[in-house]
Structure formats: structure tokens, C-alpha cells
């Protein structure tokens, strides 16, 4: 029996705790290995290109997981059971991955794992949106537990001494088992019962391609894809960079970005009426360029800690002003009829294609600027994404203009 959703707009403390715990544990698993994997793989003598490809596995998961969500969860299996089953499978894969030292086995194993993990994003969203009263109000509050889980895992990794060894995957394995068992206790979230034909175009958001006839929407999607290429450099190489620069407790310091993310998320609705979507997204692009420049020149002044902390604290502006603002723009542009398809297409362009190309390119660039003694030329590595981010700004300013949803779909 499905547990009844409260009829009032008030979230009961018990329900909030159940949903927030689910979100916390889910993101804790990811943060265990994602922040510092490059440091560990460097010790395994993986090349820069190989490390970049390893980080691109989450993009592959983001591209394929809509099929898992759209076909299985919507038609056959309750969301909470599917979430538990995927995390159990993921736990076994994480333990297997922790034992692998050759790229030929490690890489395909990580691909299979990220297919199971990235599918969980949609499942926790479904469970939360189904059972939270007044989802518009409570969904972002529940999802704040994601940042808490990310921060907690990074600090555990840092202080337990797991930032440069396979212990990060073993810890992720243990927590994956915990959330798997916990998921089976969550409120029942049955399939939606969609008996219509399965459409790949619908699952991947291709129904929204009609919106591309509007130039500004096309420019927005193209620039969203392109900005994900330089931003992949941050996710792939920041841990290794801070480790090389001998920044103390670097895994913990990286979590300042999640603290900043919460702050800028609260600031976003305040700024939007005054600046508009276009200016906010331009500020996001500029923030990425500034962040990479700070990292590049910190390489020459390793005592200037403010440059590292400043670059990390810009994460909120970098992420929220591009991703969150972008999703809000897509929601407005698509309207009710194409909302789901348009959001799916945006995810394919950004978390899928953009992050995959960016992760691969970041590996190629890092390998190019690494000498035979495995010493990185960090200034050159960081200046590449800095220039790429800055180059997008005049293109976006010149070609993008804000329009109403009616004008875009006309």
C-alpha cells in the first residue's frame, strides 16, 4: 500500500527526515570518490587522457540513465525498490572497482557503475516529488541534504586518509549498501502506469527539438554545451592540483564550494528580477574564467591561499548561475507541453555530451602539459579552460536575447 501524501502544505518532521536521509546518503556515495579520484588514479600511473575518460563515465551514465528511468520505473518497478536494487548492484561494482589497477578493467567497470548510480538521481527526485506536500516549496529544501552529504563525505575521506587510495571506493561501497537497505523502507512509489509506446525521442527529450527554430534558444543550448567543456576541467583536476600544490586538507577545503552553492542558490531569486536570465548566465561564464585564472596564477604564488579559496568559493556562482538558471530558463521557454522533454534535452547537452567531451579534453590537455617526470604545468592546464570560458561571453551576449515562452514557441 502506498503511504498517503499529506494533504496540507506542511512537511511532517518524520517524512522530511526520511526523504532528506535518502538524498544525503545518495550524494554521500558519489562524493566519496568523485572529488579525489584523479589523485588515486595518478598513483596507479594512469595517463591524463585515461583520467579524463574515467571522469567522463558519469556523463555516459547521464546519457543512458533516462532509459532506465523512463522504461523501468515508469512502467514496472516501484521507484524505491529500483533505487535499492541499483545501489546494491552499485555496491558490488564499487568493491570490484576498488581492486582494479589496470585501466582496461577499471574503466569499463566504472562505466557500468555510473549507469546504475546516475539513474538514482531521477529516482530520488521521483520519490521526493511524489510524497512531499507542496513540492515547489519542499523539494529544494529536501534536496539541500545533497550538499550536506557531499560535504560530509569529502571530510570523512580527508580525515580518514582515503583521498589517495582505493579506500574511497570501499567507503562508497559500504554507504551504498546502507542506502540500498534504507531505500526498501521508503514510502511506496509505484510505477505511473504509462502504457503508451516507448519512445527514445521522448526519453531523451528530442520532442523539444522544435524549440531550436528560435535562435536564442538554440544559442542557449549550444553555449550550455560549450561551457560544460571547460567546467569539466574543475571536476576532473582540482583534487590533483591541490594535492600537487601541497594544500593542507584539500578534500575538506573543496567542500567550501558546496557551502557557496547553497548561498548563491538563495541569492538567485533575489537577483533574477534585477539582472534577468541573460546577465546572470554571463556572470556565471565570467566566474568560471576568473576561477580558472586564480588557479593558474596560484601555481606561481603557492603562498597566496586566498587565490585557491577564492576559486573554490566561486563554485556557487559558477554552478548556480549556469546550471540552475539554465534549467529555469528551459522551464520557462518550454512551457507545460514540452517541459519534461526540454529538461531531458538540456541534460543530454550538458551533463551528457558537454561533460563527456569536457572530461576527455581535460585529460588530453593535462597529459600534453605533463612532463616525463609526471610533473604538471598547472598554469598552462588552467589557462585553457579560462580562455574557453571567457571566449563564450561575447558570443552569448551578441546572439542571445531573452524572450517569453510564447515568443520562443511561436
N, C-alpha and C positions, 0 to 999 in steps of 0.2 A: 504493500500500500504506500502510495506517495504521501509524504508528510504535507499537511496543508500549509499553504503560504499565508502568513499573517495578513489580515485584511487592512490593518492600519498602516500608516507610514512609518511607524516606529519599529526599529530593529530590536528584537529581544537580545539581551546580553548573551544568552546561550547560543542563539543562531549566529550572531556575529562572531563569537569565539570559534565556532565550528568552521565557518567559512574562512575566517582570517587564518586559522591554523593550517587549513588546506593550502591557501595561497603562500603562506610563509614557508612551509616545507617544500612546496614545488620549486620555488625560486632559490631556496637554500641549496638544493641539489645542483642546480646549474652553476651557481656562484662558487661551489666547491672547486671546480676545475677550470672554469672559463677564464677567470682573471689571470691565472698564473701558469696555464698550460704551456705557454711558449718557453718559460724558464725550464720546465721539466723536459720538454722535447729538445731544447738546446743541449741539455746534458746527455740526451740519447744520441747526439750528433745528427739530428735531423737537419736538413738544409733549410734555408729560409723559405724556399718555394714549398717545401713539404709542410712547414709550419703554417704557412698561409693557407694551404689546401685543408689542413686539419681544422682551422678556424672556419673555413667555408662550409663545413659539414652542417652547421646549424642553418645555413641558407638553403641547402638541399632539403633539410627537414621542413623548412618553412614553405618550400615549393610543393612538396609531396603531401604534407600532412592534411591539406584540405580534403583530399580523397578519403583519408581515414575518418575525418570528422563528418564529412558530408554523407558518406555512404553507410558507415557502420553505426555511428552514434545517432544519426537521424532516423535510422530505419530498424536496427536490430538489437542493440545492446544499450541498457541504461548508462548514462554518462559516468556515474560514479563507479560502476563496475569496470567499465572500459578504462577509466583513469587508473584504478587499482591494478588491473591486468597489465597495462602498459608500463607502469612503474616497477612491477615485479619482473617483467621481461628486461626492463632497463637496468635493474639492479644486477641481474645475472651478466648482462653485457658489460656493465661498468667493472665488475670484478674481473672478467675476461680481459678487458682493455688494460686494466692495471698491471697485468702480467706480460703485456706485449712490448717488445723493444725494437721491432723492425717495422718500418713504415708500411711495407707490403701487407702486413696483417693489421697493424694499428689503424690505418686509415679507413679501410672498408668496414672494420668493426665499429669505428666511431660514426660512420655514416649510418649504419643500421641503428645504432643507439639514438642518434639525434632524430631519426624518423619517429621513434617511439616517444622521445621527450617533447619535441616541438608540437606533436599532436595534443599533448596535455594542455597547452595554452588555451586552445579552443574549448577543451572540456571544462577547465576550471571557470572560464568565462560563462559557459552554458549553465553550470551548476549554480554559480553565484546569481546570474541574471534570473534564473528560474525561481529561486527561493527567497531572494532579497525583496522586501517590500519597498516600493518606490525605487526601482533600480537606478534611475537617473541621479538620485541622491546618494544611495548607499553603495553602488558599485565602485566608484572611485575611492570611497572610504575603506571598503574591504580590500581593494587592490593595493592600498598603501602598505599592506603587510608584505607585498612583494619586495619593496625596498628594504624593509626590516629583515626579511630572510636573506637578501643579498648581502647586506651589511654584516649580519651575524655570521654567515658562512665565511666571508672573507677574513673576519677577525679570528675565527677558530683556526682557519688554515694558517694564518700568520703566526699566531701564538703557539700553535701545536707543532710548528716547524714542518709543515707539509707543502710549503709553497714551491719546492723544487724537486719533489719526488712523487712516486706513484701513490703515496698516502692520500693525495687529493681525490683520486678516483675511488679508493677504498672507503673513504668517509662518505663520498657521494653515494656509493653503493648501500651503505648502512642506512642513510637517511631515505633513500629510495624505497627500501624495504618498509621503513616506518610509514611513509606516506601511502604506500600501497595498501598496507593493512588498515590504515586510518580511512582510506577512501571507501572501503567497503562498509564503513559505519555511517557515511554521509547520507543526507536525505535522498530518497529515491528520485531520480531524474530520468524518467522513461523516454524512449525514442519519441520523436514528434509524429511518427507515423506517416511520413510523406511517401505516398505510394506511386508518385509520378516517375517518369523515366529519369535515370541517372544521366546527367549532362556534364561532361568535362568543362564545357564553356561556362556553365553556371557555377560549378565548384571553384574554378579559378578566376571568376569574375569577368570573363570575357564578354558577357552580356553588356558590360559597361563601356565597351569599345566605342559605342556610338557617341559617347561624350567627347571623344577625340576630335570631332568635327569643329569643336570650339578651340581656337588657337591657344587661349590662355590655359585651358585645362591640359592640353597636350604639352605645353611648355612646362607646366607644373609637374606633370608626371615624368617628363624627360629629365628635368632638373632634380627631381626626387631620386631618380635612379642614379644620376651622376654624383650627387652629394654623398650617397651611400658608399661610393668607391673610396674617397679619402677618409671617411669616418671609420671604415674598416681597419685602417692603419692603427687607430687608437685601441680598438678592442683586441687586435692581434698582438701589438708590440709594446704597449705601455708597461706591462708587467716585466718583460725582459729588459726594457730600457731602464726602469727604476732600479732593477736588480743590478744591472751593469754600473749604474751611477752610484751604487752603494747607499741608496736612500733607505734609512732605517725603517723597519716595519712597513715596507712599501705596500703590501697587500691590504693592510688596515688603512693606510692613507688613501688608497684608491677608493675606499667607500665614502670619502667625502663627496664624491661625485653623486652618489645616491642621495645624500643629505641635501645637496644643492638641487637635485632633481625635484624633490618634494617642494622646496621653497619656490622655485620658478614655476612649478605646476600651479601653486596657489596664486602666483603673481600674474599668470597668463590671462585669466578672465578680467583682471583689473586693467591690463594694458591693451587688450584687444579693442575696446571701444575707441581708444585714443589713437592707436597706431594702425589698426587694420591688419588683416592677414598678410598682405604683401610685405609691409615693413617688418613685421615680426619674423617672417621667414628669412628676410635679408639679414636681420640681426643674427639669426641662427647660423647662416652661412658664414658671416663675419666672425662669429665666435669660434667656429671650427678653425678658421685661418689663424686667428690670434692664438688659440690653444696650441696648434702645431708649431707656430713661431716661438712661443715660450719654451716648448720642449726643445726645439732646435738650438736655441741660444743658451739654454741651461747647460747643454753639453760643453759649452766653453766656460761657463761660470758655475761649476758644481756646488759652490758655496751659497749660491743665490736660491735658497729654498723657496722663496716666495714665488719664483717662476714655475716650479713644479706644482706647488699648492694652488697657485692661480689657475694653471692649466686644468687641474683636476676639478676645481670648484666651478669652472665654466661649463661643466658637464650638463648642469640643469638647463642652461640657455641653449647649449648645443643640441641636446636631445629633445626637450620640450618644444622649443621654437621650430624645430623641423618636423619631428615625428607626430607629436600631439597636435600641433597646429595644422599639420598636413592632413591628419585624419579628420579634424574638424572641418577643414576646407572641403575635403572629399564628401563628407556627410552633407554639407550644405549644397554642394554642386550636384550631387546625385538625386537628392530628394527621396521620397518614400519608395518609389518603384524600383530604383536601382541601388539603393543604399548598400545592401549586402554584397551585391556584385562589384560595386565600385570599391568598397573596402577590401574585398578579396583581391581585386586587381592592383590596388595600391600596395598591398602586402607582397604580391608577386614581384612588383617593380622594385621595392625597397628591401624588405627582409629576405627576399628570394634572390632575384637576379643581381640587384645592386650590391648586396653584401657578399655574394659569391664571387663576382668579378673583383670587388674590392679586396677580399681576403686573398685571392690568388695574386693580384697585382702587388699587394703589400709584401707578400712573400718574395716575389721576383725582385722588387726594389731592394728589400733588405738583403737578399743574397748578393745582389750586384754591389752593394756598399758594405760588404763584409770581406775582410781580407783572409789570407791563408791561415792566420793565427786565430780565426773566429772572432776578431775584434770588429765591432760595428762602427761605421761612420754615422753616428746618430744625427748629426746636423743635416747631412745630405738626405738621410732617410725621411726626416720630419719635414724638410722643406718641400718635398714632392707633394704631399697632401695639402700643405699650406697654400702652395701656389694653385693647386687644383680647386680648392675651396674658394679662394679669392677670385679666380677666373670666372666662376659661375655667377658672381654677383652682378656684373654689368649685363650679362645675358638675361638673367631673370628680371632685372629692373627694366630692360628695354622691351621685352617681349610679353611679360605677364601683366595683366590688369584684372583687378577684382570685378567680378560680375555677380549678379544674383543667380540663384539656381534656375530661375525661369529663362534668363538670358542665355545661360550655358546650354540648356536643353532645347532652345528654340530652333 
